[in-house]
Amino acid sequence: MNYRVVLEAAWLVHDVDNVDDAIGVAVSEAGKRLNNEEMDYVEVDAGFTNCPACGEPFDSAFVAADTALVGLILELDVFNAESTEHAQRIAKSDIGGALRDVPLKIVETVELDDEE
């Protein structure tokens, strides 16, 4: 079976002034580390968090003292996995190997149709 696995990563960025800069740096740094490991098949994007008061989504980034914590979304397709759990282990192992010391959490796993 083939699966699309989506993970969330907590990325720390130093020496930034605002959320937009933090997100840009985080996406760029993660992309570079993944490309160095020849994992250009992983899509990297900024994550979203829902406002606890109104429920509206906003960028998953927080800046304090010129340091930011940015939530990134990492998405990849896993082919020929035995099960959903197997696909998740493969994805987490592949990405975790390239992004050492970066906390990762499985957000979603979707079985792909044969056409995708």
N, C-alpha and C positions, 0 to 999 in steps of 0.2 A: 504494500500500500504506500501511497505518497501522501505527504502531509505538509501543510504550511504551519510553521511554528512561530509564534510571536513572543518575544521576551522583553521584559523591562529591565533596564540597567540604570544604576545610580552612578552618575559621573560627576566627579569633583573638578571644578575649574578655579584656578587661582588668578588673582590680579585682573578682575573684570569690574566694569563700572555699572553695567545694567544687564537685565535679563536677556535682551536680544544678543548682546555680545557673548554672554555665557552660553547660550544655545548654539550660536555659530561656532564657537571654539569647541564645545563638546562634540558636536556632530563631526566637525573636521578631524579632531583628534581620534575619535573612535573609528572613523573611516580610514584614516592613515594606518592605524594599528591593524585593522582587519585586512587592508590591502597588502601590508607587509607580510602577512601570513597567507597571501594569495586567496583571500576569502572575499573577493569582490562581489560575490553572489549574495551577500548579506545587505539588506536595505537598512539604512540608519536614518532615523528621523526623531524629531523632538516629540516627547510624550505630552499628554494632556491629563489634567487633574480636574475633577468636578468640584466646583465651589460648594462647600457644605451648607451655605445659606440659600443660594438661589439655584444650584444645580447646573449652572452654565459651565462649560469647559474653559479652562485657561491653560497657558503654557506651564508645563511641569518644571518650574525652575524657581529657585529662591536665592537671592543674593544678600549676603551680610558680610560686612568687613572686607569688601572686595574679593570675597570667595563665594562661589556658587555651587549648589547641588542641583544638577540637571537630570531629570528623568528622560532617558532615551528609549525609543522603541526600536528593537532589532527584529527583523523579519527574514526568515529563510525557508526554502522548501527542502524537505528531507524526502529522499526517494528510497523505495524498497525497505521500509521499516516494517517490523513484525506487528507493531501495535502503536496506539497513541503514545503510551508510556515510553516505548522504545524510541519513537521519533523525538520525544521531548528530551530523553537522555542524550541522544546523538546531537541535537541542537545545542543543548547546554554544554556538552563536552567540547564541541567544535568552537563555539564562541568563547567559552570560558578559557580555553587554551590560548586564544589570541588576546583576550582581555583579562589577563591575570589580575587578581585583587580587585575586580569590579563586581559588586554584588549583582546577581542576576535572578530574575523571577519569571517563571512561565506565566504568560497572560492568557494565551489562547492557542489552541491547536485545532486545525480544521483539516478534515480529509479532503484531498483534491480529487476532482473527477478525472477520468482518463484523458479528457480533452484539454485540461489545463496544463 
